[in-house]
Amino acid sequence: MSGAVAPQDEAGVAAAVAEAFAAGAPLEIMGAGSKRGLLRPVQAARALTTRALTGITLYSPHELVISARAGTPLAEIEAAVAEHGQQIIAEPPDLGPLLGSEAARTLGQTLGGVVATNLSGPRRVAWGAMRDHVLGVRAVNGRGEVLHSGGRVLKNVTGLDLCKLLSGSHGTLAVITEITLKVLPAPPATGTVVLDGLSAEQGVAALAAALGSPYGVSAAAYLPSGAVGQLAGLAASATLARIEDIASSVTYRTTRLAETLEAFGRPRILDDATSRALWRSVRDAVPLRNGNGNAALWRVSVRPSAGPAVAQAVSAAFDARWFLDWGGGLVWIAGPATEAAHTAVVAAAQAGGGTWMLLRAPDGLRAAATVIPEEPAALARITRAVKAALDPKGILNPGRMYVGV
C-alpha cells in the first residue's frame, strides 16, 4: 500500500498513531501483511506496519517464557524455542499460501499477526487457543499512548485483561508492539491412529471416543475422500487422532487407542515422520489449496457433533470442498465467491448453533458480507464502549470486523 509507514521502535509507532489521531486519519494496521485478506477490507489511505519491530527481547527456557517484538517472524521464534526442545503451544496455522498472500512468500507471518488474529491449529482441542498462552503485551492505543498488560508469569491478571482483549481484535483496538508467550517442551515423538473410509458422522463419533479416552489425544480431524488428495499415508476418507509424547509412550498409547477404536473399523498407526507432515498439512489447511484459487474460504465453529451437518448443508448448496478439525468442531470450507454461497455458509453455521469467519473472498463480497456474526445487543454495547476507550476516533483498522468498528 502506498504511504505505508514502518516505525523502527515502539516510540515510532506511538508517534505515528498520535499523528493520525490528531488528524483523524484512519490507519490500516498490519504486520507483514499475510492476513490482509481476512474479514472486511479496511478503508484507509495509509498503512502502519510493524514489520520493522523485530527481535526476541527475552527468552528463558527454564521458565518456559519468551518475549519478542510484534514484527518478529514467527519462524524465527519457532526456531529459537526448537533449539531448546520447546514449542509454541497453540500450533498456529500458516494461512499465507492459502490466502494467496505475496507477503507469505517473502516475509512470512509475524508474531503480532498471529496473536492479533488469534488463529490456532489442531492442538487447540487439547491445549486451548492462542490467546490462552499470551502472558503479556505492550501496545499503542488509538491516541498514541503506550499500554502494557500482564507480565512474564502465568497468574498476573488484574482488572481489564488486555492480553485476552487484544488477542483476536484484528488490530482494531491497539497496535501490538511486543508479546510475551508461554511455551512448553516439544514432544519428541508423534503418532497418529487412522480409520479409513468412515462417513463424517461415523468419523466424528470415533473422534469423540478418542478424545474421551485416557490416552491424551492432542488433535482430532476428519478428512473426506475429496480432501485427502496426495496427503502422506492416506488413501480414502480419513479419521485422524494424534498422540504426542516420548517414543515409548506414543507407541503404547497409540496401540491402546487403536484397540479402543476397533468398534469403528480397522485402525492403523502412522509413524512419526508421516504424522508430523500430515498434521502440518491439516494445520495449514493444505487440502483446500488445490482447485480454484479464486474460491472463497470460510471457517465455521460449532459443537463437534454438528460439524457433519454443516458440511452436508453447504455441500447441498454449492460445490464445496471441506474438512473437519477440532474433533468436528471446526469446519474448513472452500467454495464459489458468491453471495449465495456465503448465505448458505451462514445459514449452516446458525443452524448448528455456531459462528463463522470469512477468510478469503473478493473485496466486493468482503465489504458487503457479514464476515463474522453480529454481536447480541448487550455485547455490542460493551464492544463499542471498549472501542471508544481504546480508539476513540476509530482510526485503527476501521471496519475490519464490523461496519464502523
C-alpha positions in Angstrom: 0.0 0.0 0.0 1.3 3.4 -0.9 2.0 5.7 2.1 2.8 2.8 4.4 4.9 3.7 7.5 7.2 1.1 9.2 8.4 2.5 12.6 11.7 1.2 13.8 10.6 1.1 17.5 7.6 1.4 19.8 8.2 5.2 20.2 7.9 5.5 16.4 4.6 3.6 16.5 3.3 5.9 19.2 4.3 9.0 17.2 2.7 7.7 14.0 -0.6 6.8 15.7 -0.6 10.1 17.7 -0.2 12.0 14.4 -3.1 10.0 12.8 -5.2 10.6 15.9 -4.7 14.4 15.7 -5.6 14.3 12.0 -8.5 11.9 12.4 -6.8 9.8 9.7 -7.6 6.1 9.5 -4.7 3.6 9.5 -4.6 0.1 8.2 -2.6 -1.9 10.9 -0.7 -4.9 9.8 2.4 -7.0 10.3 3.9 -8.5 7.2 0.5 -8.3 5.5 0.0 -12.1 5.2 -3.5 -11.8 6.6 -4.8 -8.7 4.9 -7.4 -10.8 3.1 -9.1 -11.8 6.3 -12.5 -10.4 7.2 -13.6 -7.0 5.7 -11.3 -4.7 3.7 -10.0 -1.6 5.6 -10.7 1.8 4.1 -7.6 3.7 4.9 -5.3 5.9 2.8 -2.3 4.9 4.9 -0.9 1.7 6.4 1.2 1.2 9.6 3.2 -2.0 9.6 5.1 -3.5 12.5 7.4 -5.5 10.3 10.4 -3.4 11.4 9.8 -4.1 15.1 11.8 -7.3 15.2 13.8 -9.3 17.7 13.5 -11.6 20.7 13.8 -9.4 23.8 13.8 -12.2 26.4 13.9 -16.0 26.3 14.1 -18.0 29.5 13.9 -21.7 28.5 13.8 -22.8 32.2 10.8 -20.6 32.9 9.1 -21.5 29.6 8.7 -17.9 28.6 9.6 -15.9 25.5 9.1 -12.2 24.6 9.5 -10.7 21.2 8.6 -7.6 19.3 5.4 -7.9 17.2 7.1 -7.8 13.8 9.4 -10.8 14.6 8.8 -13.6 12.0 7.0 -16.5 13.7 9.5 -18.8 12.0 12.3 -17.1 13.9 10.6 -17.6 17.3 9.8 -21.3 16.4 13.4 -21.9 15.5 14.6 -20.3 18.7 12.4 -22.4 21.0 13.1 -25.5 19.0 16.8 -25.2 19.8 15.8 -25.8 23.4 13.3 -28.6 22.6 10.3 -26.3 23.1 7.3 -25.2 21.0 4.5 -22.6 20.7 1.6 -24.3 22.3 -1.3 -23.3 20.1 0.3 -24.6 16.9 -0.8 -21.5 14.9 -1.5 -22.2 11.2 0.3 -20.5 8.4 -2.5 -19.4 6.1 -0.5 -17.1 3.9 -0.2 -19.6 1.0 -3.9 -20.4 1.3 -4.8 -16.7 1.2 -2.6 -16.1 -1.8 -0.5 -13.6 0.1 2.7 -12.3 -1.5 3.9 -11.5 2.0 3.7 -15.2 2.9 6.2 -16.0 0.2 8.7 -13.3 1.2 8.4 -12.2 4.8 6.2 -14.9 6.4 3.7 -14.3 9.2 4.7 -12.3 12.3 4.1 -13.0 15.9 1.9 -9.9 16.2 -0.3 -11.0 13.3 -0.7 -14.5 14.8 -1.8 -13.0 18.2 -4.0 -10.3 16.7 -6.0 -12.8 14.7 -5.9 -15.5 17.5 -5.7 -18.3 15.0 -5.0 -21.7 16.5 -4.1 -25.1 15.0 -5.1 -28.7 15.7 -3.7 -28.6 19.2 -6.5 -26.1 20.1 -8.7 -29.0 21.0 -6.4 -30.1 23.8 -4.4 -27.1 24.9 -6.6 -24.0 24.2 -6.4 -21.1 21.8 -3.5 -18.8 21.1 -4.9 -16.1 23.5 -4.7 -18.6 26.3 -0.9 -18.6 26.2 -0.3 -14.8 25.9 1.2 -13.7 29.2 1.9 -10.1 28.5 1.6 -7.4 25.7 2.8 -4.0 25.0 0.7 -1.9 22.6 -0.1 1.6 21.4 -3.8 2.6 21.6 -5.7 4.9 19.2 -4.5 8.0 21.0 -0.8 7.1 20.5 -0.4 6.1 24.2 1.7 3.1 25.2 0.0 0.4 27.2 1.3 -2.7 28.8 -0.6 -5.6 30.5 0.4 -8.9 32.1 4.0 -9.9 32.6 6.2 -12.9 32.4 4.3 -15.2 34.8 1.1 -17.0 34.3 -1.0 -15.7 37.1 -1.0 -11.9 36.6 -4.5 -10.8 35.6 -5.8 -7.8 37.4 -8.6 -5.6 36.2 -9.0 -5.4 32.4 -7.1 -8.2 30.7 -5.6 -6.6 27.7 -3.8 -9.8 26.7 -7.2 -11.5 26.1 -8.8 -8.4 24.7 -6.1 -7.6 22.1 -5.8 -11.3 21.1 -8.2 -11.7 18.2 -9.0 -8.0 17.9 -7.5 -7.9 14.4 -5.8 -4.6 15.1 -9.0 -2.7 15.8 -8.2 -1.7 19.4 -4.4 -1.1 19.6 -1.2 -1.7 17.7 0.6 -4.6 19.5 4.3 -3.9 19.8 5.6 -6.7 22.0 4.3 -10.0 23.2 5.3 -12.5 25.9 4.3 -16.1 25.4 4.2 -19.2 27.5 5.9 -22.1 25.7 6.1 -25.8 26.5 8.5 -28.7 25.8 8.0 -30.1 22.4 7.1 -33.8 22.3 10.0 -35.9 20.8 7.6 -38.3 19.1 4.3 -38.2 17.4 1.9 -41.0 16.3 -1.5 -41.0 14.5 -4.3 -43.5 14.6 -6.2 -43.6 11.3 -9.6 -45.1 10.5 -10.2 -45.3 6.7 -13.4 -45.0 4.8 -15.8 -43.7 7.5 -18.6 -41.2 6.9 -18.4 -37.8 8.5 -20.9 -38.8 11.2 -19.0 -42.1 12.0 -15.7 -40.2 11.9 -16.8 -37.6 14.4 -18.2 -40.4 16.7 -14.9 -42.1 16.6 -13.1 -38.8 17.3 -15.3 -38.2 20.3 -14.4 -41.7 21.6 -10.7 -40.9 21.0 -10.9 -37.5 22.8 -12.8 -39.1 25.7 -10.2 -41.8 26.1 -7.4 -41.7 28.7 -4.7 -41.7 26.1 -4.2 -37.9 25.8 -5.2 -37.2 22.2 -3.7 -33.8 21.1 -5.5 -33.4 17.7 -8.5 -35.0 16.0 -9.6 -34.4 12.4 -11.7 -35.9 9.7 -10.8 -35.6 6.0 -13.4 -36.7 3.4 -12.2 -38.5 0.3 -12.2 -35.3 -1.7 -9.8 -33.6 0.8 -7.3 -36.4 1.2 -5.6 -35.8 -2.2 -1.9 -36.6 -2.0 -1.5 -36.3 1.7 1.0 -38.8 3.1 -0.3 -42.1 4.4 -3.9 -41.5 3.3 -5.9 -43.1 0.5 -9.6 -42.7 1.4 -11.6 -40.6 3.8 -9.5 -40.5 7.0 -10.4 -40.1 10.6 -7.2 -39.0 12.5 -6.3 -38.9 16.1 -2.8 -37.7 17.2 -0.8 -38.6 20.3 2.4 -36.7 21.2 5.0 -37.7 23.9 8.2 -39.7 24.3 8.5 -42.5 21.8 7.7 -45.4 24.2 4.6 -43.6 25.5 3.4 -42.8 21.9 3.9 -46.5 20.9 1.9 -47.7 23.9 -0.9 -45.2 23.8 -1.4 -45.3 20.0 -1.7 -49.1 20.3 -4.2 -48.9 23.1 -6.2 -46.2 21.3 -6.3 -48.3 18.2 -7.8 -51.1 20.2 -10.3 -48.7 21.7 -11.4 -47.6 18.2 -11.7 -51.1 16.7 -15.5 -50.7 17.1 -15.4 -48.1 14.3 -13.3 -50.1 11.8 -9.8 -51.3 11.3 -7.4 -48.7 12.8 -3.8 -48.3 11.6 -1.0 -46.3 13.0 1.2 -43.8 11.1 4.9 -43.3 12.1 6.5 -40.1 13.4 7.6 -38.6 10.2 4.4 -39.3 8.3 2.3 -38.0 11.3 4.2 -34.7 11.5 3.9 -34.0 7.8 0.2 -34.9 7.9 -0.7 -32.6 10.8 1.3 -29.7 9.3 -1.0 -30.1 6.3 -4.1 -30.2 8.5 -2.9 -27.1 10.4 -2.3 -25.1 7.3 -5.5 -26.3 5.5 -3.4 -27.7 2.7 -6.4 -29.8 1.5 -8.1 -26.6 0.4 -5.2 -25.1 -1.5 -5.9 -27.2 -4.6 -8.6 -26.2 -7.0 -9.9 -22.7 -7.9 -7.5 -20.2 -6.4 -10.3 -17.6 -6.5 -12.6 -19.6 -4.3 -13.9 -18.1 -1.1 -12.8 -19.7 2.2 -14.6 -20.0 5.5 -14.1 -21.4 9.0 -17.2 -22.4 10.9 -17.0 -23.2 14.6 -19.8 -25.4 16.1 -20.2 -28.1 18.7 -18.3 -31.2 17.3 -21.5 -33.2 16.8 -22.8 -30.5 14.4 -19.8 -30.4 12.1 -21.0 -33.1 9.7 -24.4 -31.4 9.3 -22.7 -28.1 8.5 -20.6 -29.9 5.8 -23.6 -31.6 4.4 -25.7 -28.4 4.3 -23.0 -26.4 2.4 -22.3 -29.3 0.0 -26.0 -29.4 -0.8 -26.0 -25.6 -1.5 -22.9 -25.4 -3.7 -19.8 -27.3 -4.9 -18.0 -27.2 -1.6 -14.6 -28.6 -0.5 -14.3 -29.1 3.2 -12.8 -31.0 6.1 -13.2 -31.1 9.9 -10.7 -30.3 12.7 -11.1 -30.0 16.5 -12.9 -33.3 16.7 -15.6 -32.0 14.3 -15.9 -28.6 15.9 -14.1 -26.6 13.2 -15.3 -26.9 9.6 -13.0 -25.6 6.9 -14.9 -24.8 3.7 -13.9 -23.6 0.2 -16.5 -22.7 -2.5 -17.6 -20.1 -5.0 -17.1 -16.5 -4.0 -20.7 -15.6 -4.3 -23.3 -14.0 -2.0 -25.4 -17.1 -2.4 -22.6 -19.4 -1.2 -21.8 -17.1 1.8 -25.5 -17.0 2.7 -25.5 -20.8 2.7 -22.5 -21.0 5.0 -24.0 -18.5 7.4 -27.3 -20.4 7.5 -25.5 -23.7 8.1 -23.4 -22.2 10.9 -26.5 -20.7 12.5 -28.5 -23.9 12.2 -25.6 -25.7 14.1 -25.6 -23.0 16.8 -22.1 -21.9 15.7 -20.1 -19.0 14.3 -18.3 -18.3 11.1 -15.4 -16.4 9.7 -14.9 -15.4 6.0 -11.2 -15.9 5.4 -10.9 -15.1 1.7 -13.1 -13.5 -0.9 -13.0 -10.6 -3.4 -13.1 -7.2 -1.8 -16.7 -6.6 -3.0 -18.1 -9.6 -1.2 -15.9 -9.0 1.9 -17.2 -5.4 2.1 -20.9 -6.4 1.7 -21.0 -9.6 3.7 -21.3 -10.2 7.4 -17.9 -11.7 7.8 -18.3 -12.8 11.4 -21.6 -12.9 13.4 -23.1 -9.7 14.6 -22.9 -9.5 18.4 -26.0 -9.5 20.6 -27.1 -6.0 21.6 -25.7 -6.2 25.1 -22.4 -7.4 24.0 -22.3 -4.9 21.1 -22.7 -2.1 23.6 -19.7 -3.4 25.6 -17.7 -3.7 22.3 -18.4 -0.1 21.4 -17.5 1.1 24.9 -14.2 -0.7 24.7 -13.5 0.6 21.2 -14.3 4.1 22.4 -11.9 3.8 25.3 -9.0 2.5 23.4 -9.6 4.0 19.9 -11.9 7.0 20.4 -11.7 8.3 16.9 -12.0 4.8 15.3 -8.7 5.2 13.3 -7.3 1.7 13.8 -8.4 -0.8 11.1 -11.8 0.7 10.8 -14.4 -1.7 9.6 -12.2 -4.8 9.7 -14.6 -6.8 11.8 -17.9 -4.9 11.7 -19.1 -1.8 9.8 -17.8 1.2 11.7 -15.8 -0.8 14.3 
